[in-house]
Structures are given as structure tokens and as C-alpha cells.
Amino acid sequence: DRTFVTVADRGVERALRERIRARYPGHGLVGEEYGTELGDAATRWIIDPIDATHNYMRGIPLFATLLAVEQDGELQVGVVSAPATRERWYASRGGGAWTVGADREPRPIRVSRVAAIEDAQLLYGSARDTVASGLMPGFDRLMADAWRERGFGDYWGYMLVAEGAAEAMLETGPNAWDMAAPTVVLEEAGGRVTDVAGRRRLDAASFVASNGLLHEAILGRLRGEG
């Protein structure tokens, strides 16, 4: 039906909801496919059953299940699980950010120390959608000024920033369930996540995730300042 929702999306979310309800019946649930339950609960789980569904549909192995836990309005735990590549990234407040794969032990991850846009690798979701949104009028100029730019969208771009392989990930149009888990991982890895106006919020129309050192400079250029 061209909505890019698969049987797998719904099946994964149903399974997650059943497990969470069985273990934590008083917790709230916010999911992409089945909406909100117990929305006023102090503890809420935010679920994206398959992030990068387009990749999943086309047989590209870069897709993931995203889970976050929010307590009293603040994100506390984030888990990004990519089954096809057998990788997982996870973080908790004060516990740092970590990654683990099928052939390695868990290891801590940290954002890069690159402090100049001319030396930075910048990532984005869709250049076409970003430009069309009008939210980042300086997007093209910023990409031209960077050392390297690549369209590694969805969860993958954010995890590359968290691991220090890139300096920023830019996107317009994500939803709260797309950003909740990556936000915790990125912030615990030492990064920063805001909208293009510099506000830290999950209901934004734009997201800029960076290593922190370049954040203000990137925001200024995206807004077309200077």
C-alpha cells in the first residue's frame, strides 16, 4: 500500500509489547505501529520495531530495532540492535555508551575530538528531503565545507557519530521513536543532540547529532548564519 510498513514491523512490535507488559504491567508503551498505552505512566518504553524499514524491504542489512526507557519525562536507557549485522549499541545514564558484536566483547564508545568542519565527516538522511523541508537553509554550503559527506541515514548515521567514525548526523522528519534510543547512546558517548534551533527535544522536526565540539558551528551554518 506504499506506506512502507511490513508484517515484520507489526510482528516485532507486538512481541516487544507482550514481553514488556508481562514483566512490567504498570509501564507505559509508545510505539510506531500501535500507538500509546498508559501514556501517563512514570516509566515509559519507546519502541521502533524496525528502523530503516526501506533498507529491510530492499535487502540492505542496515536496519535495527530501537528501544528506549523514559523515567519521569527523561530518557534513561537506549538500545539499538541491528540483527543482520549482529551488532548492538546501548547506554544508560551515567553508565556510558557501549557496543557489542557477535565476535567481540562489549567495549565503550566515544565521540571524536575533531574540532574543525573542514576536517569533519558529516552524515545525513536524505539530502532531497532536507533541502525541501526548508529547515536547514545552509545544508548545501555546510556539506561543501566539510572534509567528507555521506548519506548514511537512519540509526546507522547516529551510531557512527557515537563511535567517533563521523562528526555529525543531520536529518529532518524523524519521530520520537526514531530518536529516543540513539539520543541516549549519543549523549552517553559524549555527543550532543538537538534540533536545528539548538533545542533538546524529541518532538522536533529536525535533528542534529554531533560530537559536541562542532555543534554550535554546525547549527549556525545550517541556519545560514554568517
TORTIFI-736680 format. One record per residue (C-alpha): residue in one letter; x, y, z. Coordinates in Angstrom, 3 decimals. Example, Ala and Ser with C-alpha at 12.3 -4.5 7.8 and 13.67 -1.06 7.14 Angstrom:
<rs>
<'a', <12.300, -4.500, 7.800>>
<'s', <13.670, -1.060, 7.140>>
</rs>
This chain:
<rs>
<'d', <0.000, 0.000, 0.000>>
<'r', <3.111, 2.257, -0.304>>
<'t', <3.161, 3.062, 3.430>>
<'f', <6.353, 1.043, 3.947>>
<'v', <5.002, -0.865, 6.941>>
<'t', <5.719, -4.579, 6.778>>
<'v', <4.310, -7.609, 8.530>>
<'a', <7.663, -7.778, 10.317>>
<'d', <7.289, -4.218, 11.700>>
<'r', <3.990, -5.107, 13.313>>
<'g', <5.130, -8.528, 14.470>>
<'v', <8.264, -7.221, 16.159>>
<'e', <6.355, -4.503, 17.988>>
<'r', <3.660, -6.923, 19.136>>
<'a', <6.291, -9.276, 20.534>>
<'l', <8.065, -6.454, 22.355>>
<'r', <4.843, -5.117, 23.839>>
<'e', <3.848, -8.588, 25.068>>
<'r', <7.208, -9.101, 26.797>>
<'i', <7.207, -5.675, 28.407>>
<'r', <3.587, -5.977, 29.613>>
<'a', <4.313, -9.390, 31.118>>
<'r', <7.343, -8.111, 33.044>>
<'y', <6.286, -4.515, 33.794>>
<'p', <2.478, -4.272, 33.635>>
<'g', <2.444, -0.727, 35.025>>
<'h', <4.806, 0.736, 32.443>>
<'g', <3.650, 2.849, 29.525>>
<'l', <4.308, 1.994, 25.888>>
<'v', <4.868, 4.352, 22.960>>
<'g', <5.360, 2.589, 19.635>>
<'e', <5.452, 3.414, 15.953>>
<'e', <2.907, 0.819, 14.875>>
<'y', <0.460, 0.528, 17.788>>
<'g', <0.482, 3.926, 19.445>>
<'t', <0.467, 4.740, 23.143>>
<'e', <-0.706, 2.710, 26.143>>
<'l', <-0.634, 4.026, 29.724>>
<'g', <0.758, 7.272, 28.401>>
<'d', <0.708, 8.920, 31.845>>
<'a', <2.867, 6.214, 33.475>>
<'a', <6.049, 7.407, 35.212>>
<'t', <8.067, 4.838, 33.238>>
<'r', <7.508, 4.505, 29.503>>
<'w', <9.106, 2.358, 26.805>>
<'i', <9.583, 3.967, 23.377>>
<'i', <9.652, 1.398, 20.578>>
<'d', <10.680, 1.462, 16.935>>
<'p', <10.339, -2.153, 15.787>>
<'i', <12.310, -1.712, 12.556>>
<'d', <14.213, 1.494, 11.957>>
<'a', <15.207, 1.814, 8.282>>
<'t', <12.289, -0.242, 7.016>>
<'h', <13.183, 0.848, 3.464>>
<'n', <16.540, -0.919, 3.826>>
<'y', <14.858, -4.004, 5.283>>
<'m', <12.433, -4.171, 2.365>>
<'r', <15.230, -3.962, -0.208>>
<'g', <17.516, -6.498, 1.447>>
<'i', <20.044, -3.960, 2.725>>
<'p', <21.309, -5.260, 6.095>>
<'l', <21.350, -1.857, 7.822>>
<'f', <18.160, -1.865, 9.891>>
<'a', <17.604, -2.039, 13.638>>
<'t', <15.157, -2.344, 16.496>>
<'l', <15.239, 0.700, 18.777>>
<'l', <14.212, 0.633, 22.432>>
<'a', <14.369, 3.440, 24.967>>
<'v', <13.156, 3.783, 28.536>>
<'e', <11.919, 7.125, 29.815>>
<'q', <11.512, 7.832, 33.526>>
<'d', <9.560, 10.914, 34.665>>
<'g', <9.995, 12.537, 31.270>>
<'e', <13.750, 11.965, 30.920>>
<'l', <15.369, 9.301, 28.744>>
<'q', <17.384, 6.862, 30.842>>
<'v', <18.232, 3.835, 28.664>>
<'g', <18.735, 3.330, 24.947>>
<'v', <19.344, 0.128, 22.981>>
<'v', <19.944, -0.118, 19.224>>
<'s', <20.001, -3.708, 17.921>>
<'a', <20.956, -4.481, 14.321>>
<'p', <20.289, -8.205, 13.783>>
<'a', <21.554, -8.543, 10.213>>
<'t', <24.995, -7.195, 11.113>>
<'r', <24.857, -8.814, 14.583>>
<'e', <25.683, -5.542, 16.346>>
<'r', <24.193, -3.738, 19.320>>
<'w', <24.780, -0.323, 20.863>>
<'y', <23.439, 0.521, 24.307>>
<'a', <23.702, 3.129, 27.035>>
<'s', <22.261, 4.145, 30.389>>
<'r', <22.503, 7.451, 32.212>>
<'g', <25.834, 7.594, 33.987>>
<'g', <26.848, 4.204, 32.610>>
<'g', <28.464, 5.330, 29.368>>
<'a', <27.816, 4.039, 25.863>>
<'w', <28.833, 0.602, 24.640>>
<'t', <28.838, -1.593, 21.571>>
<'v', <28.972, -5.359, 21.212>>
<'g', <29.033, -7.719, 18.259>>
<'a', <28.895, -11.431, 17.631>>
<'d', <32.687, -11.769, 17.574>>
<'r', <33.763, -9.249, 20.208>>
<'e', <33.369, -8.361, 23.847>>
<'p', <31.457, -5.207, 24.857>>
<'r', <33.593, -2.101, 24.512>>
<'p', <32.968, 1.538, 25.422>>
<'i', <32.478, 4.034, 22.631>>
<'r', <33.205, 7.755, 22.483>>
<'v', <32.610, 10.566, 20.006>>
<'s', <35.521, 12.003, 18.056>>
<'r', <37.671, 15.000, 19.010>>
<'v', <37.590, 16.606, 15.566>>
<'a', <37.067, 20.326, 16.146>>
<'a', <37.004, 21.869, 12.645>>
<'i', <34.312, 21.490, 9.999>>
<'e', <36.996, 21.314, 7.298>>
<'d', <38.258, 18.118, 8.978>>
<'a', <34.814, 16.652, 9.686>>
<'q', <32.906, 13.782, 8.145>>
<'l', <29.228, 14.773, 8.047>>
<'l', <26.329, 12.386, 7.527>>
<'y', <22.682, 12.936, 6.606>>
<'g', <19.500, 11.019, 5.936>>
<'s', <18.036, 12.387, 2.690>>
<'a', <19.577, 15.430, 1.042>>
<'r', <16.428, 15.883, -1.056>>
<'d', <14.088, 15.860, 1.950>>
<'t', <16.401, 18.077, 3.991>>
<'v', <16.567, 20.758, 1.321>>
<'a', <12.831, 20.523, 0.576>>
<'s', <11.954, 20.976, 4.252>>
<'g', <13.455, 24.462, 4.348>>
<'l', <14.592, 23.822, 7.924>>
<'m', <18.299, 23.794, 7.115>>
<'p', <18.880, 26.526, 4.508>>
<'g', <22.650, 26.245, 4.881>>
<'f', <22.762, 22.481, 4.280>>
<'d', <24.441, 22.587, 0.859>>
<'r', <27.040, 25.100, 1.993>>
<'l', <27.849, 23.062, 5.093>>
<'m', <28.309, 19.882, 3.053>>
<'a', <30.593, 21.738, 0.643>>
<'d', <32.742, 22.985, 3.536>>
<'a', <33.177, 19.574, 5.179>>
<'w', <36.078, 17.224, 4.574>>
<'r', <33.666, 14.479, 3.517>>
<'e', <29.901, 13.949, 3.377>>
<'r', <27.900, 10.758, 3.038>>
<'g', <24.209, 9.822, 3.124>>
<'f', <24.333, 7.182, 5.861>>
<'g', <20.826, 7.653, 7.200>>
<'d', <18.646, 6.206, 9.947>>
<'y', <20.143, 4.694, 13.127>>
<'w', <23.414, 3.906, 11.331>>
<'g', <24.458, 7.532, 10.965>>
<'y', <23.866, 8.263, 14.644>>
<'m', <25.838, 5.231, 15.766>>
<'l', <28.768, 6.202, 13.540>>
<'v', <28.859, 9.565, 15.320>>
<'a', <28.660, 7.848, 18.722>>
<'e', <31.585, 5.598, 17.787>>
<'g', <33.711, 8.531, 16.608>>
<'a', <33.685, 7.497, 12.936>>
<'a', <31.879, 10.701, 11.915>>
<'e', <31.364, 14.101, 13.471>>
<'a', <27.672, 14.826, 12.841>>
<'m', <24.423, 13.347, 11.565>>
<'l', <21.693, 15.637, 10.178>>
<'e', <18.079, 14.742, 9.486>>
<'t', <14.616, 16.214, 9.069>>
<'g', <11.348, 14.429, 9.735>>
<'p', <12.202, 11.725, 12.318>>
<'n', <9.713, 10.795, 15.038>>
<'a', <10.272, 10.335, 18.764>>
<'w', <10.663, 6.555, 18.391>>
<'d', <13.375, 7.092, 15.762>>
<'m', <15.424, 9.322, 18.055>>
<'a', <14.871, 8.201, 21.656>>
<'a', <17.346, 5.303, 21.777>>
<'p', <20.036, 6.937, 19.585>>
<'t', <19.849, 10.079, 21.732>>
<'v', <20.773, 8.204, 24.914>>
<'v', <23.640, 6.385, 23.204>>
<'l', <24.995, 9.565, 21.644>>
<'e', <24.776, 11.650, 24.793>>
<'e', <26.420, 8.968, 26.911>>
<'a', <29.175, 8.734, 24.276>>
<'g', <29.867, 12.432, 24.860>>
<'g', <27.861, 13.850, 21.980>>
<'r', <25.012, 16.305, 21.727>>
<'v', <21.574, 16.045, 20.089>>
<'t', <19.257, 18.994, 19.379>>
<'d', <17.040, 20.385, 16.676>>
<'v', <18.448, 22.965, 14.258>>
<'a', <17.418, 25.737, 16.667>>
<'g', <19.513, 24.177, 19.430>>
<'r', <16.614, 22.798, 21.490>>
<'r', <16.852, 19.357, 23.084>>
<'r', <13.504, 17.721, 22.380>>
<'l', <12.109, 14.533, 20.866>>
<'d', <9.144, 16.148, 19.122>>
<'a', <11.298, 18.271, 16.815>>
<'a', <11.022, 18.455, 13.030>>
<'s', <14.807, 18.382, 12.642>>
<'f', <17.698, 16.685, 14.414>>
<'v', <21.380, 17.465, 14.577>>
<'a', <23.623, 14.995, 16.397>>
<'s', <27.290, 15.804, 16.776>>
<'n', <30.446, 15.185, 18.756>>
<'g', <29.594, 18.325, 20.719>>
<'l', <32.723, 20.218, 19.742>>
<'l', <31.271, 21.184, 16.363>>
<'h', <27.646, 21.529, 17.406>>
<'e', <27.230, 25.293, 17.567>>
<'a', <29.249, 25.852, 14.394>>
<'i', <27.130, 23.296, 12.514>>
<'l', <23.865, 24.787, 13.780>>
<'g', <24.932, 28.260, 12.706>>
<'r', <25.831, 27.151, 9.202>>
<'l', <22.662, 25.095, 8.828>>
<'r', <20.606, 28.167, 9.734>>
<'g', <22.502, 30.155, 7.115>>
<'e', <24.147, 32.487, 9.598>>
<'g', <27.458, 34.186, 8.896>>
</rs>
